[in-house]
Amino acid sequence: MNIDTKELGQFKAFIWDFYAQNRRDFPWRNTQDPYAIVVSEIMLQQTQTHRVCDKYLAFIDRFPDFQTLAASSLYDILSAWH
């Protein structure tokens, strides 16, 4: 397959322009924290975005890092997850 670099550049520009005009602001887009990103990815795989927005910050607040999450009981984690 031969990829035309000019067309590829135009496609990338189109996608970035669309994103710039239509992006939705989510808390997980404003972090570089790997843990927070992992939590958001797992939550987003399991339910709809608007539902994740409601739970994400509360979950991160309660379990702020891998160590806290690992030290917590399954009951506490599942209670916060639901």
PDB file of N, CA, C and O in Angstrom:
ATOM      1  N   MET A   1       0.845  -1.169   0.000  1.00  0.00           N
ATOM      2  CA  MET A   1       0.000   0.000   0.000  1.00  0.00           C
ATOM      3  C   MET A   1       0.896   1.240   0.000  1.00  0.00           C
ATOM      4  O   MET A   1       1.821   1.344   0.806  1.00  0.00           O
ATOM      5  N   ASN A   2       0.621   2.156  -0.889  1.00  0.00           N
ATOM      6  CA  ASN A   2       1.387   3.385  -1.005  1.00  0.00           C
ATOM      7  C   ASN A   2       0.570   4.529  -0.410  1.00  0.00           C
ATOM      8  O   ASN A   2      -0.537   4.809  -0.870  1.00  0.00           O
ATOM      9  N   ILE A   3       1.114   5.188   0.612  1.00  0.00           N
ATOM     10  CA  ILE A   3       0.399   6.260   1.283  1.00  0.00           C
ATOM     11  C   ILE A   3       0.914   7.603   0.768  1.00  0.00           C
ATOM     12  O   ILE A   3       2.114   7.877   0.797  1.00  0.00           O
ATOM     13  N   ASP A   4       0.006   8.412   0.306  1.00  0.00           N
ATOM     14  CA  ASP A   4       0.343   9.754  -0.162  1.00  0.00           C
ATOM     15  C   ASP A   4       0.511  10.651   1.059  1.00  0.00           C
ATOM     16  O   ASP A   4      -0.451  10.891   1.789  1.00  0.00           O
ATOM     17  N   THR A   5       1.723  11.147   1.287  1.00  0.00           N
ATOM     18  CA  THR A   5       2.001  11.930   2.493  1.00  0.00           C
ATOM     19  C   THR A   5       1.234  13.249   2.508  1.00  0.00           C
ATOM     20  O   THR A   5       0.886  13.739   3.582  1.00  0.00           O
ATOM     21  N   LYS A   6       0.969  13.825   1.360  1.00  0.00           N
ATOM     22  CA  LYS A   6       0.182  15.062   1.307  1.00  0.00           C
ATOM     23  C   LYS A   6      -1.248  14.802   1.770  1.00  0.00           C
ATOM     24  O   LYS A   6      -1.796  15.561   2.569  1.00  0.00           O
ATOM     25  N   GLU A   7      -1.848  13.725   1.262  1.00  0.00           N
ATOM     26  CA  GLU A   7      -3.210  13.374   1.668  1.00  0.00           C
ATOM     27  C   GLU A   7      -3.259  13.023   3.147  1.00  0.00           C
ATOM     28  O   GLU A   7      -4.212  13.378   3.842  1.00  0.00           O
ATOM     29  N   LEU A   8      -2.237  12.329   3.628  1.00  0.00           N
ATOM     30  CA  LEU A   8      -2.178  11.983   5.044  1.00  0.00           C
ATOM     31  C   LEU A   8      -2.122  13.248   5.898  1.00  0.00           C
ATOM     32  O   LEU A   8      -2.809  13.345   6.914  1.00  0.00           O
ATOM     33  N   GLY A   9      -1.309  14.208   5.488  1.00  0.00           N
ATOM     34  CA  GLY A   9      -1.212  15.480   6.213  1.00  0.00           C
ATOM     35  C   GLY A   9      -2.537  16.226   6.217  1.00  0.00           C
ATOM     36  O   GLY A   9      -2.917  16.814   7.230  1.00  0.00           O
ATOM     37  N   GLN A  10      -3.241  16.204   5.088  1.00  0.00           N
ATOM     38  CA  GLN A  10      -4.552  16.860   5.011  1.00  0.00           C
ATOM     39  C   GLN A  10      -5.559  16.172   5.928  1.00  0.00           C
ATOM     40  O   GLN A  10      -6.358  16.827   6.598  1.00  0.00           O
ATOM     41  N   PHE A  11      -5.508  14.852   5.948  1.00  0.00           N
ATOM     42  CA  PHE A  11      -6.416  14.098   6.812  1.00  0.00           C
ATOM     43  C   PHE A  11      -6.144  14.416   8.280  1.00  0.00           C
ATOM     44  O   PHE A  11      -7.079  14.652   9.044  1.00  0.00           O
ATOM     45  N   LYS A  12      -4.866  14.425   8.683  1.00  0.00           N
ATOM     46  CA  LYS A  12      -4.515  14.761  10.061  1.00  0.00           C
ATOM     47  C   LYS A  12      -4.997  16.158  10.431  1.00  0.00           C
ATOM     48  O   LYS A  12      -5.547  16.365  11.513  1.00  0.00           O
ATOM     49  N   ALA A  13      -4.791  17.103   9.541  1.00  0.00           N
ATOM     50  CA  ALA A  13      -5.237  18.477   9.796  1.00  0.00           C
ATOM     51  C   ALA A  13      -6.755  18.533   9.954  1.00  0.00           C
ATOM     52  O   ALA A  13      -7.265  19.234  10.828  1.00  0.00           O
ATOM     53  N   PHE A  14      -7.472  17.800   9.114  1.00  0.00           N
ATOM     54  CA  PHE A  14      -8.938  17.757   9.207  1.00  0.00           C
ATOM     55  C   PHE A  14      -9.384  17.207  10.562  1.00  0.00           C
ATOM     56  O   PHE A  14     -10.269  17.771  11.206  1.00  0.00           O
ATOM     57  N   ILE A  15      -8.769  16.109  10.987  1.00  0.00           N
ATOM     58  CA  ILE A  15      -9.130  15.484  12.269  1.00  0.00           C
ATOM     59  C   ILE A  15      -8.831  16.431  13.429  1.00  0.00           C
ATOM     60  O   ILE A  15      -9.672  16.611  14.310  1.00  0.00           O
ATOM     61  N   TRP A  16      -7.648  17.035  13.438  1.00  0.00           N
ATOM     62  CA  TRP A  16      -7.287  17.960  14.522  1.00  0.00           C
ATOM     63  C   TRP A  16      -8.200  19.183  14.542  1.00  0.00           C
ATOM     64  O   TRP A  16      -8.571  19.651  15.619  1.00  0.00           O
ATOM     65  N   ASP A  17      -8.565  19.703  13.387  1.00  0.00           N
ATOM     66  CA  ASP A  17      -9.491  20.838  13.328  1.00  0.00           C
ATOM     67  C   ASP A  17     -10.860  20.462  13.886  1.00  0.00           C
ATOM     68  O   ASP A  17     -11.466  21.219  14.644  1.00  0.00           O
ATOM     69  N   PHE A  18     -11.335  19.281  13.498  1.00  0.00           N
ATOM     70  CA  PHE A  18     -12.623  18.814  14.011  1.00  0.00           C
ATOM     71  C   PHE A  18     -12.574  18.687  15.527  1.00  0.00           C
ATOM     72  O   PHE A  18     -13.491  19.126  16.221  1.00  0.00           O
ATOM     73  N   TYR A  19     -11.506  18.089  16.039  1.00  0.00           N
ATOM     74  CA  TYR A  19     -11.344  17.923  17.482  1.00  0.00           C
ATOM     75  C   TYR A  19     -11.302  19.286  18.183  1.00  0.00           C
ATOM     76  O   TYR A  19     -11.943  19.469  19.218  1.00  0.00           O
ATOM     77  N   ALA A  20     -10.564  20.224  17.635  1.00  0.00           N
ATOM     78  CA  ALA A  20     -10.444  21.552  18.243  1.00  0.00           C
ATOM     79  C   ALA A  20     -11.793  22.246  18.339  1.00  0.00           C
ATOM     80  O   ALA A  20     -12.050  22.977  19.296  1.00  0.00           O
ATOM     81  N   GLN A  21     -12.647  22.023  17.363  1.00  0.00           N
ATOM     82  CA  GLN A  21     -13.953  22.687  17.338  1.00  0.00           C
ATOM     83  C   GLN A  21     -15.022  21.939  18.129  1.00  0.00           C
ATOM     84  O   GLN A  21     -15.997  22.546  18.575  1.00  0.00           O
ATOM     85  N   ASN A  22     -14.851  20.631  18.307  1.00  0.00           N
ATOM     86  CA  ASN A  22     -15.935  19.821  18.878  1.00  0.00           C
ATOM     87  C   ASN A  22     -15.578  19.060  20.141  1.00  0.00           C
ATOM     88  O   ASN A  22     -16.415  18.330  20.671  1.00  0.00           O
ATOM     89  N   ARG A  23     -14.366  19.210  20.632  1.00  0.00           N
ATOM     90  CA  ARG A  23     -13.933  18.411  21.772  1.00  0.00           C
ATOM     91  C   ARG A  23     -14.792  18.694  23.001  1.00  0.00           C
ATOM     92  O   ARG A  23     -15.286  19.802  23.212  1.00  0.00           O
ATOM     93  N   ARG A  24     -14.945  17.656  23.790  1.00  0.00           N
ATOM     94  CA  ARG A  24     -15.620  17.800  25.075  1.00  0.00           C
ATOM     95  C   ARG A  24     -14.540  17.794  26.155  1.00  0.00           C
ATOM     96  O   ARG A  24     -13.546  17.076  26.050  1.00  0.00           O
ATOM     97  N   ASP A  25     -14.745  18.590  27.175  1.00  0.00           N
ATOM     98  CA  ASP A  25     -13.752  18.708  28.234  1.00  0.00           C
ATOM     99  C   ASP A  25     -14.052  17.675  29.315  1.00  0.00           C
ATOM    100  O   ASP A  25     -15.109  17.709  29.944  1.00  0.00           O
ATOM    101  N   PHE A  26     -13.117  16.767  29.521  1.00  0.00           N
ATOM    102  CA  PHE A  26     -13.239  15.747  30.552  1.00  0.00           C
ATOM    103  C   PHE A  26     -12.048  15.860  31.490  1.00  0.00           C
ATOM    104  O   PHE A  26     -10.963  16.241  31.051  1.00  0.00           O
ATOM    105  N   PRO A  27     -12.219  15.538  32.774  1.00  0.00           N
ATOM    106  CA  PRO A  27     -11.118  15.667  33.727  1.00  0.00           C
ATOM    107  C   PRO A  27      -9.903  14.811  33.370  1.00  0.00           C
ATOM    108  O   PRO A  27      -8.772  15.214  33.642  1.00  0.00           O
ATOM    109  N   TRP A  28     -10.110  13.660  32.776  1.00  0.00           N
ATOM    110  CA  TRP A  28      -8.990  12.777  32.451  1.00  0.00           C
ATOM    111  C   TRP A  28      -8.191  13.286  31.257  1.00  0.00           C
ATOM    112  O   TRP A  28      -7.116  12.758  30.975  1.00  0.00           O
ATOM    113  N   ARG A  29      -8.676  14.274  30.566  1.00  0.00           N
ATOM    114  CA  ARG A  29      -7.898  14.876  29.481  1.00  0.00           C
ATOM    115  C   ARG A  29      -6.947  15.953  30.001  1.00  0.00           C
ATOM    116  O   ARG A  29      -6.102  16.451  29.257  1.00  0.00           O
ATOM    117  N   ASN A  30      -7.084  16.305  31.260  1.00  0.00           N
ATOM    118  CA  ASN A  30      -6.273  17.372  31.839  1.00  0.00           C
ATOM    119  C   ASN A  30      -5.254  16.837  32.829  1.00  0.00           C
ATOM    120  O   ASN A  30      -4.872  17.541  33.763  1.00  0.00           O
ATOM    121  N   THR A  31      -4.811  15.611  32.639  1.00  0.00           N
ATOM    122  CA  THR A  31      -3.839  15.011  33.543  1.00  0.00           C
ATOM    123  C   THR A  31      -2.781  14.247  32.765  1.00  0.00           C
ATOM    124  O   THR A  31      -3.018  13.761  31.659  1.00  0.00           O
ATOM    125  N   GLN A  32      -1.626  14.158  33.366  1.00  0.00           N
ATOM    126  CA  GLN A  32      -0.551  13.314  32.836  1.00  0.00           C
ATOM    127  C   GLN A  32      -0.312  12.135  33.777  1.00  0.00           C
ATOM    128  O   GLN A  32       0.610  11.348  33.564  1.00  0.00           O
ATOM    129  N   ASP A  33      -1.137  12.011  34.816  1.00  0.00           N
ATOM    130  CA  ASP A  33      -0.989  10.964  35.822  1.00  0.00           C
ATOM    131  C   ASP A  33      -1.400   9.614  35.235  1.00  0.00           C
ATOM    132  O   ASP A  33      -2.570   9.419  34.904  1.00  0.00           O
ATOM    133  N   PRO A  34      -0.457   8.680  35.101  1.00  0.00           N
ATOM    134  CA  PRO A  34      -0.779   7.372  34.504  1.00  0.00           C
ATOM    135  C   PRO A  34      -1.910   6.643  35.234  1.00  0.00           C
ATOM    136  O   PRO A  34      -2.749   6.007  34.596  1.00  0.00           O
ATOM    137  N   TYR A  35      -1.935   6.731  36.560  1.00  0.00           N
ATOM    138  CA  TYR A  35      -2.990   6.060  37.329  1.00  0.00           C
ATOM    139  C   TYR A  35      -4.363   6.622  36.955  1.00  0.00           C
ATOM    140  O   TYR A  35      -5.291   5.863  36.678  1.00  0.00           O
ATOM    141  N   ALA A  36      -4.488   7.935  36.946  1.00  0.00           N
ATOM    142  CA  ALA A  36      -5.775   8.558  36.624  1.00  0.00           C
ATOM    143  C   ALA A  36      -6.212   8.205  35.205  1.00  0.00           C
ATOM    144  O   ALA A  36      -7.402   8.023  34.949  1.00  0.00           O
ATOM    145  N   ILE A  37      -5.269   8.110  34.299  1.00  0.00           N
ATOM    146  CA  ILE A  37      -5.596   7.743  32.919  1.00  0.00           C
ATOM    147  C   ILE A  37      -6.052   6.293  32.837  1.00  0.00           C
ATOM    148  O   ILE A  37      -7.007   5.987  32.123  1.00  0.00           O
ATOM    149  N   VAL A  38      -5.387   5.398  33.554  1.00  0.00           N
ATOM    150  CA  VAL A  38      -5.795   3.988  33.579  1.00  0.00           C
ATOM    151  C   VAL A  38      -7.208   3.852  34.136  1.00  0.00           C
ATOM    152  O   VAL A  38      -8.035   3.131  33.579  1.00  0.00           O
ATOM    153  N   VAL A  39      -7.478   4.548  35.238  1.00  0.00           N
ATOM    154  CA  VAL A  39      -8.824   4.489  35.830  1.00  0.00           C
ATOM    155  C   VAL A  39      -9.861   4.962  34.820  1.00  0.00           C
ATOM    156  O   VAL A  39     -10.898   4.318  34.656  1.00  0.00           O
ATOM    157  N   SER A  40      -9.603   6.063  34.149  1.00  0.00           N
ATOM    158  CA  SER A  40     -10.577   6.577  33.176  1.00  0.00           C
ATOM    159  C   SER A  40     -10.781   5.589  32.033  1.00  0.00           C
ATOM    160  O   SER A  40     -11.911   5.377  31.594  1.00  0.00           O
ATOM    161  N   GLU A  41      -9.697   4.981  31.546  1.00  0.00           N
ATOM    162  CA  GLU A  41      -9.817   4.019  30.445  1.00  0.00           C
ATOM    163  C   GLU A  41     -10.665   2.814  30.846  1.00  0.00           C
ATOM    164  O   GLU A  41     -11.501   2.351  30.069  1.00  0.00           O
ATOM    165  N   ILE A  42     -10.449   2.317  32.041  1.00  0.00           N
ATOM    166  CA  ILE A  42     -11.230   1.164  32.505  1.00  0.00           C
ATOM    167  C   ILE A  42     -12.693   1.554  32.676  1.00  0.00           C
ATOM    168  O   ILE A  42     -13.586   0.817  32.259  1.00  0.00           O
ATOM    169  N   MET A  43     -12.938   2.697  33.282  1.00  0.00           N
ATOM    170  CA  MET A  43     -14.321   3.154  33.457  1.00  0.00           C
ATOM    171  C   MET A  43     -15.006   3.363  32.112  1.00  0.00           C
ATOM    172  O   MET A  43     -16.165   2.988  31.936  1.00  0.00           O
ATOM    173  N   LEU A  44     -14.291   3.962  31.166  1.00  0.00           N
ATOM    174  CA  LEU A  44     -14.884   4.253  29.865  1.00  0.00           C
ATOM    175  C   LEU A  44     -15.188   2.991  29.064  1.00  0.00           C
ATOM    176  O   LEU A  44     -16.067   3.001  28.203  1.00  0.00           O
ATOM    177  N   GLN A  45     -14.469   1.904  29.340  1.00  0.00           N
ATOM    178  CA  GLN A  45     -14.763   0.646  28.662  1.00  0.00           C
ATOM    179  C   GLN A  45     -16.036   0.006  29.193  1.00  0.00           C
ATOM    180  O   GLN A  45     -16.642  -0.830  28.522  1.00  0.00           O
ATOM    181  N   GLN A  46     -16.436   0.390  30.378  1.00  0.00           N
ATOM    182  CA  GLN A  46     -17.549  -0.295  31.026  1.00  0.00           C
ATOM    183  C   GLN A  46     -18.874   0.447  30.961  1.00  0.00           C
ATOM    184  O   GLN A  46     -19.921  -0.156  31.197  1.00  0.00           O
ATOM    185  N   THR A  47     -18.860   1.725  30.650  1.00  0.00           N
ATOM    186  CA  THR A  47     -20.111   2.475  30.656  1.00  0.00           C
ATOM    187  C   THR A  47     -20.002   3.706  29.771  1.00  0.00           C
ATOM    188  O   THR A  47     -18.992   3.918  29.100  1.00  0.00           O
ATOM    189  N   GLN A  48     -21.045   4.506  29.779  1.00  0.00           N
ATOM    190  CA  GLN A  48     -21.109   5.689  28.925  1.00  0.00           C
ATOM    191  C   GLN A  48     -20.341   6.862  29.544  1.00  0.00           C
ATOM    192  O   GLN A  48     -20.198   6.960  30.763  1.00  0.00           O
ATOM    193  N   THR A  49     -19.862   7.730  28.684  1.00  0.00           N
ATOM    194  CA  THR A  49     -19.013   8.840  29.114  1.00  0.00           C
ATOM    195  C   THR A  49     -19.673   9.702  30.180  1.00  0.00           C
ATOM    196  O   THR A  49     -19.025  10.058  31.163  1.00  0.00           O
ATOM    197  N   HIS A  50     -20.942  10.045  30.010  1.00  0.00           N
ATOM    198  CA  HIS A  50     -21.584  10.922  30.992  1.00  0.00           C
ATOM    199  C   HIS A  50     -21.673  10.260  32.372  1.00  0.00           C
ATOM    200  O   HIS A  50     -21.680  10.953  33.389  1.00  0.00           O
ATOM    201  N   ARG A  51     -21.740   8.953  32.412  1.00  0.00           N
ATOM    202  CA  ARG A  51     -21.754   8.255  33.701  1.00  0.00           C
ATOM    203  C   ARG A  51     -20.369   8.240  34.338  1.00  0.00           C
ATOM    204  O   ARG A  51     -20.242   8.326  35.560  1.00  0.00           O
ATOM    205  N   VAL A  52     -19.342   8.131  33.518  1.00  0.00           N
ATOM    206  CA  VAL A  52     -17.975   8.160  34.027  1.00  0.00           C
ATOM    207  C   VAL A  52     -17.687   9.527  34.640  1.00  0.00           C
ATOM    208  O   VAL A  52     -17.054   9.616  35.693  1.00  0.00           O
ATOM    209  N   CYS A  53     -18.143  10.579  33.993  1.00  0.00           N
ATOM    210  CA  CYS A  53     -17.921  11.936  34.528  1.00  0.00           C
ATOM    211  C   CYS A  53     -18.416  12.055  35.962  1.00  0.00           C
ATOM    212  O   CYS A  53     -17.765  12.693  36.789  1.00  0.00           O
ATOM    213  N   ASP A  54     -19.535  11.462  36.258  1.00  0.00           N
ATOM    214  CA  ASP A  54     -20.110  11.542  37.601  1.00  0.00           C
ATOM    215  C   ASP A  54     -19.283  10.798  38.640  1.00  0.00           C
ATOM    216  O   ASP A  54     -19.223  11.219  39.795  1.00  0.00           O
ATOM    217  N   LYS A  55     -18.650   9.708  38.254  1.00  0.00           N
ATOM    218  CA  LYS A  55     -17.956   8.842  39.207  1.00  0.00           C
ATOM    219  C   LYS A  55     -16.437   9.009  39.241  1.00  0.00           C
ATOM    220  O   LYS A  55     -15.806   8.738  40.263  1.00  0.00           O
ATOM    221  N   TYR A  56     -15.860   9.446  38.148  1.00  0.00           N
ATOM    222  CA  TYR A  56     -14.407   9.476  38.001  1.00  0.00           C
ATOM    223  C   TYR A  56     -13.717  10.286  39.105  1.00  0.00           C
ATOM    224  O   TYR A  56     -12.833   9.770  39.789  1.00  0.00           O
ATOM    225  N   LEU A  57     -14.112  11.536  39.277  1.00  0.00           N
ATOM    226  CA  LEU A  57     -13.439  12.389  40.260  1.00  0.00           C
ATOM    227  C   LEU A  57     -13.621  11.872  41.680  1.00  0.00           C
ATOM    228  O   LEU A  57     -12.696  11.940  42.489  1.00  0.00           O
ATOM    229  N   ALA A  58     -14.799  11.359  41.986  1.00  0.00           N
ATOM    230  CA  ALA A  58     -15.028  10.792  43.317  1.00  0.00           C
ATOM    231  C   ALA A  58     -14.147   9.568  43.544  1.00  0.00           C
ATOM    232  O   ALA A  58     -13.603   9.388  44.633  1.00  0.00           O
ATOM    233  N   PHE A  59     -14.004   8.733  42.529  1.00  0.00           N
ATOM    234  CA  PHE A  59     -13.168   7.538  42.647  1.00  0.00           C
ATOM    235  C   PHE A  59     -11.701   7.924  42.835  1.00  0.00           C
ATOM    236  O   PHE A  59     -11.018   7.373  43.698  1.00  0.00           O
ATOM    237  N   ILE A  60     -11.222   8.865  42.031  1.00  0.00           N
ATOM    238  CA  ILE A  60      -9.835   9.324  42.133  1.00  0.00           C
ATOM    239  C   ILE A  60      -9.587   9.993  43.486  1.00  0.00           C
ATOM    240  O   ILE A  60      -8.510   9.850  44.066  1.00  0.00           O
ATOM    241  N   ASP A  61     -10.566  10.707  43.974  1.00  0.00           N
ATOM    242  CA  ASP A  61     -10.433  11.362  45.276  1.00  0.00           C
ATOM    243  C   ASP A  61     -10.317  10.327  46.398  1.00  0.00           C
ATOM    244  O   ASP A  61      -9.528  10.484  47.330  1.00  0.00           O
ATOM    245  N   ARG A  62     -11.114   9.278  46.287  1.00  0.00           N
ATOM    246  CA  ARG A  62     -11.117   8.236  47.324  1.00  0.00           C
ATOM    247  C   ARG A  62      -9.913   7.300  47.208  1.00  0.00           C
ATOM    248  O   ARG A  62      -9.356   6.877  48.221  1.00  0.00           O
ATOM    249  N   PHE A  63      -9.516   6.980  45.991  1.00  0.00           N
ATOM    250  CA  PHE A  63      -8.384   6.084  45.726  1.00  0.00           C
ATOM    251  C   PHE A  63      -7.399   6.825  44.808  1.00  0.00           C
ATOM    252  O   PHE A  63      -7.418   6.607  43.597  1.00  0.00           O
ATOM    253  N   PRO A  64      -6.547   7.688  45.355  1.00  0.00           N
ATOM    254  CA  PRO A  64      -5.741   8.596  44.531  1.00  0.00           C
ATOM    255  C   PRO A  64      -4.548   7.972  43.808  1.00  0.00           C
ATOM    256  O   PRO A  64      -3.944   8.613  42.947  1.00  0.00           O
ATOM    257  N   ASP A  65      -4.200   6.726  44.149  1.00  0.00           N
ATOM    258  CA  ASP A  65      -3.037   6.113  43.504  1.00  0.00           C
ATOM    259  C   ASP A  65      -3.140   4.592  43.591  1.00  0.00           C
ATOM    260  O   ASP A  65      -4.007   4.047  44.274  1.00  0.00           O
ATOM    261  N   PHE A  66      -2.235   3.924  42.881  1.00  0.00           N
ATOM    262  CA  PHE A  66      -2.246   2.465  42.860  1.00  0.00           C
ATOM    263  C   PHE A  66      -2.077   1.877  44.261  1.00  0.00           C
ATOM    264  O   PHE A  66      -2.709   0.872  44.589  1.00  0.00           O
ATOM    265  N   GLN A  67      -1.234   2.491  45.085  1.00  0.00           N
ATOM    266  CA  GLN A  67      -0.981   1.971  46.427  1.00  0.00           C
ATOM    267  C   GLN A  67      -2.240   2.014  47.290  1.00  0.00           C
ATOM    268  O   GLN A  67      -2.553   1.052  47.992  1.00  0.00           O
ATOM    269  N   THR A  68      -2.950   3.121  47.236  1.00  0.00           N
ATOM    270  CA  THR A  68      -4.196   3.246  48.001  1.00  0.00           C
ATOM    271  C   THR A  68      -5.230   2.247  47.506  1.00  0.00           C
ATOM    272  O   THR A  68      -5.917   1.606  48.301  1.00  0.00           O
ATOM    273  N   LEU A  69      -5.336   2.121  46.202  1.00  0.00           N
ATOM    274  CA  LEU A  69      -6.280   1.172  45.623  1.00  0.00           C
ATOM    275  C   LEU A  69      -5.935  -0.255  46.050  1.00  0.00           C
ATOM    276  O   LEU A  69      -6.821  -1.016  46.438  1.00  0.00           O
ATOM    277  N   ALA A  70      -4.658  -0.621  45.982  1.00  0.00           N
ATOM    278  CA  ALA A  70      -4.225  -1.973  46.338  1.00  0.00           C
ATOM    279  C   ALA A  70      -4.439  -2.271  47.818  1.00  0.00           C
ATOM    280  O   ALA A  70      -4.684  -3.419  48.191  1.00  0.00           O
ATOM    281  N   ALA A  71      -4.349  -1.251  48.657  1.00  0.00           N
ATOM    282  CA  ALA A  71      -4.511  -1.446  50.103  1.00  0.00           C
ATOM    283  C   ALA A  71      -5.974  -1.447  50.530  1.00  0.00           C
ATOM    284  O   ALA A  71      -6.277  -1.747  51.685  1.00  0.00           O
ATOM    285  N   SER A  72      -6.875  -1.119  49.629  1.00  0.00           N
ATOM    286  CA  SER A  72      -8.300  -1.025  49.957  1.00  0.00           C
ATOM    287  C   SER A  72      -8.987  -2.374  49.817  1.00  0.00           C
ATOM    288  O   SER A  72      -8.529  -3.262  49.098  1.00  0.00           O
ATOM    289  N   SER A  73     -10.088  -2.495  50.521  1.00  0.00           N
ATOM    290  CA  SER A  73     -10.844  -3.749  50.430  1.00  0.00           C
ATOM    291  C   SER A  73     -11.640  -3.789  49.124  1.00  0.00           C
ATOM    292  O   SER A  73     -12.014  -2.754  48.571  1.00  0.00           O
ATOM    293  N   LEU A  74     -11.882  -4.983  48.660  1.00  0.00           N
ATOM    294  CA  LEU A  74     -12.686  -5.162  47.453  1.00  0.00           C
ATOM    295  C   LEU A  74     -14.071  -4.555  47.648  1.00  0.00           C
ATOM    296  O   LEU A  74     -14.632  -3.969  46.722  1.00  0.00           O
ATOM    297  N   TYR A  75     -14.611  -4.693  48.828  1.00  0.00           N
ATOM    298  CA  TYR A  75     -15.927  -4.121  49.134  1.00  0.00           C
ATOM    299  C   TYR A  75     -15.919  -2.602  48.943  1.00  0.00           C
ATOM    300  O   TYR A  75     -16.820  -2.049  48.313  1.00  0.00           O
ATOM    301  N   ASP A  76     -14.900  -1.929  49.487  1.00  0.00           N
ATOM    302  CA  ASP A  76     -14.814  -0.470  49.352  1.00  0.00           C
ATOM    303  C   ASP A  76     -14.662  -0.046  47.891  1.00  0.00           C
ATOM    304  O   ASP A  76     -15.274   0.927  47.452  1.00  0.00           O
ATOM    305  N   ILE A  77     -13.849  -0.780  47.151  1.00  0.00           N
ATOM    306  CA  ILE A  77     -13.627  -0.446  45.742  1.00  0.00           C
ATOM    307  C   ILE A  77     -14.903  -0.632  44.940  1.00  0.00           C
ATOM    308  O   ILE A  77     -15.287   0.246  44.168  1.00  0.00           O
ATOM    309  N   LEU A  78     -15.558  -1.767  45.119  1.00  0.00           N
ATOM    310  CA  LEU A  78     -16.792  -2.024  44.373  1.00  0.00           C
ATOM    311  C   LEU A  78     -17.906  -1.079  44.772  1.00  0.00           C
ATOM    312  O   LEU A  78     -18.733  -0.708  43.939  1.00  0.00           O
ATOM    313  N   SER A  79     -17.941  -0.687  46.028  1.00  0.00           N
ATOM    314  CA  SER A  79     -18.957   0.292  46.481  1.00  0.00           C
ATOM    315  C   SER A  79     -18.744   1.626  45.776  1.00  0.00           C
ATOM    316  O   SER A  79     -19.706   2.258  45.339  1.00  0.00           O
ATOM    317  N   ALA A  80     -17.499   2.055  45.665  1.00  0.00           N
ATOM    318  CA  ALA A  80     -17.219   3.315  44.990  1.00  0.00           C
ATOM    319  C   ALA A  80     -17.442   3.206  43.490  1.00  0.00           C
ATOM    320  O   ALA A  80     -17.838   4.177  42.844  1.00  0.00           O
ATOM    321  N   TRP A  81     -17.189   2.026  42.935  1.00  0.00           N
ATOM    322  CA  TRP A  81     -17.309   1.812  41.488  1.00  0.00           C
ATOM    323  C   TRP A  81     -18.763   1.852  41.043  1.00  0.00           C
ATOM    324  O   TRP A  81     -19.066   2.355  39.961  1.00  0.00           O
ATOM    325  N   HIS A  82     -19.661   1.329  41.861  1.00  0.00           N
ATOM    326  CA  HIS A  82     -21.074   1.304  41.487  1.00  0.00           C
ATOM    327  C   HIS A  82     -21.670   2.608  41.849  1.00  0.00           C
ATOM    328  O   HIS A  82     -22.861   2.825  41.627  1.00  0.00           O
TER     329      HIS A  82
END
